[in-house]
Amino acid sequence: MTSLRYQLACLAGRMIYHLLRLSGRQASTLPGRVTLLLDPGALALSAQGRQILCVTGTNGKTTSTSVLARLLETGLPKGSRVLTNAFGANLTSGMMTVLLQSKKGDYVVLEADEAAFAKAAASLKPQLILVTNIFRDQLDRYGELDTVYKLILNGCLEAGQTCRLVLGADDPHVAAIGSNSVHATYFGAQDSECAPRHQSGNMTDAAHCPVCGSLLTYQGRSISHMGIYRCPACDFSRPEPEYLFRRQASAAASAGSLELTYCRVAGAQGPLPLMYRQQLTQRLPLRLEGLYNAYNISGAVAAALTLIPEMTLSQVQGALQQVRPSFGRLERIRYGDKSVCFILVKNPTGMEQGLRLVSEAQDAGGVIFFLNNHVNDGVDISWIWDAPLEQVKLPAMPVGASGQRRADMALRLHYALGSGVKIEQNEDMLALVRQFLEQCRPGQCLYLLPNYTAMLQLRQELAPLLGYQRRWDPKQPAPAGADPGSVTGAGTAAGPQTEEAEYGNAK
Amino acid sequence: MEMLNRLQDLQPLKLCHLYPDLLNLYGDIGNIIALTQRARVLGVSLERYAVSMGTVLDPEAYDIFFIGGGQDAQQTAIQGDLLKNKQGLCKAAQQGKVILAVCGGYQLLGEKVALANGSVMQGLGILDVHTESGRGRLIGDTVYQAGFLQPELTGPADSPADSRLLFGFENHGSRTYLKGRARPLAKVLYGYGNNGEDGTEGACWEQVYGTYSHGSFLPKNPAMTDYLLQQAYQRRYGRKLDLPSADQMDTQYENQARAQAWQRLAAQLGRHKTGGQT
């Protein structure tokens, strides 16, 4: 039986939820925060009777969560409800807010911030946990890379013996999480996706054995430290993935297709030895560009098939067909006879890939970096030095920097691009974008590369110029890779205190 | 001047980046990028070398050494290898070669390092410091004052134009304490420094410098970068490095970043003052 305290806490949370919605606001964390304040045990109680799935890791949480939710909606019997925390509200408050709206029997796919996941896993008792990858990101919040690994590992252990783990095999730390579990399923990239290089272009991509700390050797790498690896000192190596993907290019402008090789294990509990499995190779629609998204989609498909082994190929294809690029990922918006393109960059690999994309774009008429160091971005911006921008040859074009840490960004660009390139700095994002757009010729595109809160701010400030909706439409996908922390974290820096601030709607 | 440059090109300064693949937490590579950039501005020819596990270090071959920070696991992994090179590195230090070490690398230059798991790691013993584990991490923006850097004449003291001021960011769980020959690198004006207790930051001895200012320490402190290059130059060529004229120093972007860091800290201090209890 549930206590009166719990019922009152939920009632208060729901009232706040409806009040916020009535006043036209996004109610994605405050209701849950109030509920947890009134009854800290509410998370565990409200998770009872629900099928909880958690998605955690550094990159790709939001995309994986939304793709997994789509797959479940398609694959589950009619009448099943699938809920998820949109807007990247991925702390306990955000998870609680979703659970407030859930009923017994519902499927709840929760995107969980790494630290929040460790705290909440014991209460949530998820049926399945999908871990994408562990990158250096927001290190000042979590301390060290190994700390993030331990947070997620502990969360998985807290979830209990019966919990299924779906893990990215190509990330050594994520793979290590599964070494003690009989319920681990791995997904990874085919050899052809992994460039045969032991050393990556960037020395800081080196990865160490999560077991013994030695430097791993690579047969091939896909992204940064991800790939086919082996520890020369102990017996740790990349586990054999049950789900292997490979991208297929297409002549059309779309992102092509995804070839997924996996095994049919309908009815079987847990992974079967490879020799008993029936190997299938399926071609799936790939609506999102980039290797990252191929990982995200493969992980989501692996998770969905682990949970619903009887899901048919056409159901999977149907769900993936509906996937749309998330907010801020190569999103193009027309501006008269010119255009702007948003590329979210929030870690070294993303920043280098973003600049490389601009350098290769035929239509680039300028590029502006927007760097904030709000607590949601990570207060420390040292990571911009890990981005190997020196390796990119940028054709002559106007280059700008804005955001709270524009001077640091300008300095990074100055060192990378040389004294011949002037870096225009302006605190006023709108003014800088206007100025750069004026310099663009017709048909050209101005590339905007913000980090997380800078993206929110930029969208807000450009709304009058580009004429899109200020507020996010809740039906639209939440920002890809968004990792908003919020006030439940340590009280070191000034965190967002209101719903509006959290999503950048208030100035 | 051109003649001089050409002569320098014949025998470039050699920079040795130790364990770049293992000790590379928090943008440490920024320090190498900064040394490269400032060497270009100062007209000093600089070659970079990466030396990692399994290589026997020839200290004679290099003029500047850099060691970055790592996590406990990586520090433990390199410890054995590093100790094999102990003699070589000690000799380099005694010869007055420039060694810059950041965060975990700084700790390893000391005598011993107590890890979070309770074990104690032997360091190189080049700096008279030892490191203990502490409760809670010391994280945040920092401003230090390093007396050995000359205040620039172009700006007032105690302003971002004062080149004695070092701007950085720290993030460490351990506390380091100085004794004997080790002198503090700088005085803490803002932040925690070595241990959050005695107001000191980093340590130095001869031309060996250790700091908790992690990651991209040098990019925002071009006076420090230039100083290290000058020391290495003087030791190598036996004469002072002729600096370019003030308008050729190309520190506009660095100075803007320093000014912005200063404003940010001023705003933080303002908030603390009006914030009541703290």
Chai-1 contact restraints between the chains, C-beta under 6 A:
chainA,res_idxA,chainB,res_idxB,connection_type,confidence,min_distance_angstrom,max_distance_angstrom,comment,restraint_id
A,D140,B,I139,contact,1.0,0.0,6.0,A-B,restraint_1
A,D140,B,N171,contact,1.0,0.0,6.0,A-B,restraint_2
A,E144,B,Q71,contact,1.0,0.0,6.0,A-B,restraint_3
A,D146,B,Q71,contact,1.0,0.0,6.0,A-B,restraint_4
A,D146,B,A73,contact,1.0,0.0,6.0,A-B,restraint_5
A,M203,B,P20,contact,1.0,0.0,6.0,A-B,restraint_6
A,M203,B,D21,contact,1.0,0.0,6.0,A-B,restraint_7
A,T204,B,N24,contact,1.0,0.0,6.0,A-B,restraint_8
A,T204,B,I29,contact,1.0,0.0,6.0,A-B,restraint_9
A,A206,B,D21,contact,1.0,0.0,6.0,A-B,restraint_10
A,H208,B,Q74,contact,1.0,0.0,6.0,A-B,restraint_11
A,G213,B,A73,contact,1.0,0.0,6.0,A-B,restraint_12
A,G213,B,T76,contact,1.0,0.0,6.0,A-B,restraint_13
A,G213,B,A77,contact,1.0,0.0,6.0,A-B,restraint_14
A,S214,B,A77,contact,1.0,0.0,6.0,A-B,restraint_15
A,D380,B,F169,contact,1.0,0.0,6.0,A-B,restraint_16
A,S382,B,Y26,contact,1.0,0.0,6.0,A-B,restraint_17
A,S382,B,G27,contact,1.0,0.0,6.0,A-B,restraint_18
A,S382,B,G215,contact,1.0,0.0,6.0,A-B,restraint_19
A,S382,B,S216,contact,1.0,0.0,6.0,A-B,restraint_20
A,W383,B,G27,contact,1.0,0.0,6.0,A-B,restraint_21
A,W385,B,G27,contact,1.0,0.0,6.0,A-B,restraint_22
A,W385,B,I29,contact,1.0,0.0,6.0,A-B,restraint_23
A,W385,B,G30,contact,1.0,0.0,6.0,A-B,restraint_24
A,W385,B,S216,contact,1.0,0.0,6.0,A-B,restraint_25
A,D386,B,G27,contact,1.0,0.0,6.0,A-B,restraint_26
A,A407,B,Q256,contact,1.0,0.0,6.0,A-B,restraint_27
A,A407,B,A257,contact,1.0,0.0,6.0,A-B,restraint_28
A,A407,B,Q260,contact,1.0,0.0,6.0,A-B,restraint_29
A,D408,B,A257,contact,1.0,0.0,6.0,A-B,restraint_30
A,A410,B,Y253,contact,1.0,0.0,6.0,A-B,restraint_31
A,L411,B,P219,contact,1.0,0.0,6.0,A-B,restraint_32
A,L411,B,Y253,contact,1.0,0.0,6.0,A-B,restraint_33
A,L411,B,A257,contact,1.0,0.0,6.0,A-B,restraint_34
A,H414,B,Y253,contact,1.0,0.0,6.0,A-B,restraint_35
A,Y415,B,I33,contact,1.0,0.0,6.0,A-B,restraint_36
A,Y415,B,Q37,contact,1.0,0.0,6.0,A-B,restraint_37
